[in-house]
Amino acid sequence: MEQTLRGEPASIGWRVRALVAGYSLSAYGNFLNLIALSLFTYQVVGTALGLGAVMALRLFSGVLAGLGAGAITTALGRRTVMIGADLAQAVAMTVLALSARDPSLVLLLGAVVVLGAGNTLFTVALRSAVPVIVGHDQRTRANGMLVTARSFATVLGYASAAGIIAVGGYGLAFAVNGATFVVSAGAVLALRPRTDVEAESDAGATADAARGESAPGRPPGALSWRPAAGIPALLLGMLLLRGVDAFASSSHNVALPIVADLRFPDNPALFMTQFWVAWAVGTSLSHQLLSRFRGERVYGARVFALGTGVMSISFALAFTGLPVPALIVAALVAGLADGCTEIVYVSRLQAVPERERGRLFGLSASAETAGFSVGMLGAAAALEGLPAFTVVAAFHGTALCGALALALYVALRRHDALRPHHQPS
């Protein structure tokens, strides 16, 4: 039986739950930081262009980290990367907290690079380690726990940012964020989860890869001038659709504050809180939905494409001017589909052999970060002259088209596989 934390059998025990709790706390700090750091950056640089440039630097450092994440996690070990990424971000936030009253652009830029790269490296190391920590049979359940934890951390981070800044300024917000990274690193250090294996020996990954979707053998963590070299077409299609999904999702993140201010000028924060809480509830229900219908099985590209399409339609509907109750339902369905697609997608990437897992998750992180950053710039520019619904519908329409293309490709592959092949006489 596969081992988990220091010899425990594969299960979702209290130690795994403690690891998820530490992750959720650092995720809370990340989303608190998104608000605080954006406002602080604008105060330091003084222009919208400067703010955009600093945020772009953070995203760009994440893209570069993703491209090298496979080699780094292989060379250092996933647990070491997780602890190092958390501690590096804790140091960066401590420096910003101490210098908040007399801000320095150089320190800000350095911290932004550390945050962008550190977040990507931690995420890649954690996601690729899940099958080792809990076993392949339990990875879908563990992914559901991680998605749920991050969803509520998102809402709490956004909701508490204004209050923390009001009480103690940016210094307190950065200090709180730094403390969450220390707790997360401490949890990984104390629990010492087994995150790496010497060689791929687990039947779960072999069975999942037997469908012809696994990447061919490469030296562990090897870099290539073609990062996507050797990835099967179906898996590459899922990676690309994930990037397009991030591109589309950037539109509602940019448009939501604008719509909130237009529809509820007296209390836009309440409107946004209702939206994100409904979304978070939906994501928390996603694992229960998947487990009810198909248990702990690995889900494929067809379900991933379906979920992406439902999510895109739901987010577009949320910006049609619906009454608040209907809007909450649309946000809940969007969250449900969002959670399902993430669990399905992450579980599928975790099914590849051990030696390829870090590289694929690194490429995925780069694709998602690049898609979101390009989308943020494009959506912000488009919203200067177009209604919010038009922009959100256009962006999510791109993801819907990508989902339909992937679903069609899956259907054609299935048709070809079922068609009888006659040998010549």
N, C-alpha and C positions, 0 to 999 in steps of 0.2 A: 504493500500500500504506500502511496506517495506520502512523504513526510512534509510537515509544515513548519511551525515555529519550534525550533530546537527539538525535533523528534516527535512532535505531536502528530497524530494521524490527521489525514485530510478532512477537515471539518471547519465550520464557521464557529469557532469557539471564542471565548472572551478575549483572548490575546489578539486574534484577528480583528475583533470588534474594537479593541483598544487602538489598534493600528489605524483603522478607519476613522476613529474619533480624532486621532492626532492629525490625520489628513484633512478632516472636515474643519478643524480649527485653523490650519494654515490656509485652507481655501477661503474661510471667512476673512482672514487677514488680507488675502489677495484682493477680494472684492471691496473691502473697506479701503484698501490702498488705491484701487482704481479711481475712486472718487477723490480721495485726499490728494493723491499725487497729481492728478489732472489739475485741480485747483491750485496746488502749490506751484506746479510748473508754469501755469499762466501768470502767477504772481512774479515768478523769477524772470521769465522771458518777456512778458508784457505784450505779446502779440499772438493772434490766432495762428499765424504762420509758424512762429517759433514753437507754439504748443504742438502743432501738427508734426513738426520736424522731430521734436523730442519723443513723442509717442511713436513715430515711425521708426526711430532708432531702437526703441524697446522691442517693437515687433520684428525688426530686421535681425536683431541679435538672437531672438527666438528662432527665426528661420534658419540662421547659420548653425545654431546649436543643434537643431533637429537633424541637419544633414550629417553632423558628426556624432550624434548621440549613440548610434550603434557601436561604433568603434570605442567610444569613451566608456560605455557601460561594460563592454567586453574586457577592456584593459584594466579597469579599476574595480569592477564588480558593482552590481546594482545597488546593494545596500550602502556601499561607500559613496556612490554618486548621490543617492537620496539624502544621506546625512550631510555631505559636503554642499549640496545645492541649498539645503535649508539653512545651514550655518552661514554660507556666503550671503544669502539674502538677509539673514538676521543682522549681519555686520553692516550691510548696505543701509538697512533701515535705521540702525542705531546711529550711524554717521549722519544720516539725514535728520534724525530726531535731534541730535546735539547741535546741528548747524541750522535748524529751522529759523531761528531768530535772525541769523545773519547768513542768508542763503548764498551758496556758491554755485555757479553754473557748471564748473568742472566737476564738483562732487555730485551734482544732480545727474549729469551725463554718465558718470561712472556707475552710479547706483542704478540708473535705468538699464544699462547694459547688463549688469549683474542680475537684475530682476528678470529681464527678458530671457536670458540664457538659463538662469537657475530654474525658473518655472518650467521651461521646456524639458530640461534634463531630468528634473524630478518626476514629471509626468510620464516621460518615456520609460524611465527606470521602474516606476511603480506598475504601470500597465503591463509591461513585458514580464514583470516578476510575478504577477498574480497567479498564473498556472503553477508556478513552483511553490508559492506560499500556501495555497489552499488545495492544489490538485486540479487537474483538468476537469473533472466531473463537477467541481464546485465553482468554477470560475465565473459562470453566468450569474450565480447568486452573489458572488463577491462583487462583480461589476455592478450589479443592481444596488448593492449597499453603497458603493462609492458614488454612483450617480445620484442617489437620494441624498447622501450627505452633502455633496457639492451643491445640489439644488437649493437646499435650505440655507447653506452657508452663503450662497449668492444673495438671497433675500435679506438675511440678517446683516450681511456686510453693507449692502446698499442702504438698508433702513437705518443703521446705526451711525453711518458716516457723519451725517450732519450734526447729530447730538454730540459725538465725541469731539469733533472739531470745534463746536461751540463751547464746550467745557474747557478743553485744554489746548486748542489750536492744533496746527499741523504736527507739532512735536509730539503731542500725546498720541495722535493717530498713527504716526510712524513707529512710536515706541510700542503701541499695542500690536501692530503688525509684526514688528521684530520679535516680540514675545511669542506670538503664535508660531513663528518659524522655529524658535528654540524648543518649544514644547513638541512640535512635530519631529524635530531631529532627536529629541530625547526619547520619544516613544519608539522610534526605529532603533536607536542605540540600546535601549533597555530591553526591548522585546526580542531583538536579534533574529528577525525572520530569515529563514533560508530563502534566498532570492536567486541563487545561481546554481546550476548543475554542471557537472563535468562534461556530460554528453547527453544528447537527447535519447532517453531510454523509455519514455512514457508512451504507453499505447494510445492514450487519448489523442495526442497530436498526430501520431502516425495514422490513426484511423480517419481523422478529420482531413488530413492532407491526401489521403488515398483517392480522393475524387478528382485528382489531377489539377488541383488549384495551388499546390505548394510550390514555393520557389525552389529552383535547383540548387544543389550544394555550392557553397562558397566558403572560403576561409572565414571563420568566425570574426564578425565585426569588420570585415574588409571594406575599404573604401573603393569607389570606382568613379571615373570621370563621368560615367552615366549612372546616377544614383538609382534609377529605376530598372537597371539592367537585370534581366533574369526573372522579373516578376510576371506571373501569368496574367493574361489579358483580363480575366474576370476580377482578380484581386486588384489589378491596376485600375480597373473601372471603379471599384469601390473606393479606392484612395482618391481618385479624381473627383468622384461625386461628393466625398466628404469635404474636399476643398471648396467645391462649388456651393455646398450647403453652408460652409462658414462665410463665404462671400455673400450669400443671400441673407444670412442671419444678421450680418452687420447692418442691414437696412432698417430692421425694426428696432435695433438698439439705438440707432441715430434718430429715427423718426419718433419714437415713443415720447421723449421729453417734449418735443414740439407739439404733438397731439395733446398731451396732458395739459400743456399751457393754454392751448386754444380751447379745449373743451371744458376745462375746469380751472380757470385762471385764479380762483380764490384758494384752491387747494390741489395743485397738480401732484404733489407728493402722494396724496391719498390715492389718486387714480393710478399712479405707477405702482404703488404698493399692492393694490388690489390685483393688478395685472400680473405682477411677478409672483405673488403668493399663489394665485390660481395656477400659474405655470409650474411652480415648484410642487404643488400638490399633485399635478398631473404627472410630473416626472417620478414622484415617489410611488405612484400607482403602477408605473410601467413594468417593474419587475414582477409585481403580483399578477399583472395581466399575462405576461409571457409565461410565467410559471404555471398558471391555471390551465393554459391551453396546450403547452408543449413541454412542461417540466423543465429539466435542466439541459435539454438538447441544444446543440450548437445551431444557431440560426444562420441562414445563408443570405446571398445577395438579393434574392427575391423579396424577402421580408424587409431587408434594409431599404430597397428601392420603394416599396410600398409605404413604409414609415416616413421616408423623406418626402414623398408626395403629399401624404396627409398633413405633415407638419407645415409644408409650404402653403398649402391651401388654407389651413387654419390661421396661420399668421397673417395672410393676406386678408382674410375675412375679418380679423380683429381690427383692421384699419378702415372698414367700410362705414364707420359711424354707428355701429350697433349700440343699442341700449346697454347700460352697464351689466345687467344680468347675462345678456347674450354674449357680451364681450368676455365676461369671466368664463363662460362655457367654452368659447373659442380659444382662450388662453390655456384653459385646462386641457383641451384636446391637443393643442399644440405642444404642451409640456409632456403629455402622455406619449405622443408620437416621437418627440425629441428624446425622451428617455429610452424608449424602445429601440430607436435607431442607434443610439450610442451603445447600449448593451449588446445589441446584435453585432454591430461593427467591431467593437473592441474584442468581443468573444471570438469573432472570426479571425482577426489578426493574431490572437493568442493561440490559435490552433496550428499555426505554422511551426516548423521545427525550431528548436531553441536557438540555433546558430543564426537564424534569419530574423528572429522576433524583434531584436533591438533596432535593426536597420529599418524594418517596416514601420515600427512605431515612430522612429525618428523622421522618416519621410512623411508619415501622416501628420505629425506635429508641424513640420515645415509647410505642408500643403494647407492645413487649417489656418495657421498663422498668416501665411501669405494671402490666402483668400479673404480672411477677415480684414487684414490691413488695406488691401486694394478696395474691398467693399466699403470700408469706412470712408475712405477718401472719395470714392465715387458717389456714395449715397449723400454725403455732406454737400458735395457740389450739386447734385441733382435736386436736393431739397431747397436750394436757393431759388429755383424757378418752377418747381413742380409740386403738386399736392402730395401729401404723405402717402396716400393710398396708391397713387400712380407709381411712386418710387418703390414702395414695398412690394406691390404686385409684380412689377417688372423684375426686381431682383429675385423674388421667390419663384417667379415664372421660369427663370433660368434653372433653378434647382429642380423644379417640376419637370422640365424638359430633360434634364440629366437623369432623373429618376425613371422617366418613361423609356429613355434610351437603354438604361441598364436593365430594366425589366424586359424589354424586347430582346436584348442580347441573351438574357438568361433563358427566355422562352425558346429562342432559336437553338440554343445549345441543348436544351432538354429535348426538343423535337428531333434534332440530329442524333442524340444518344438513343432515343426510343425507336428510330427508324431502322428496320431490318437491313442488314448488309448481306448481299449475296456474293458468294465467291464465284469467280468465273469457272466454268466447267472445263 
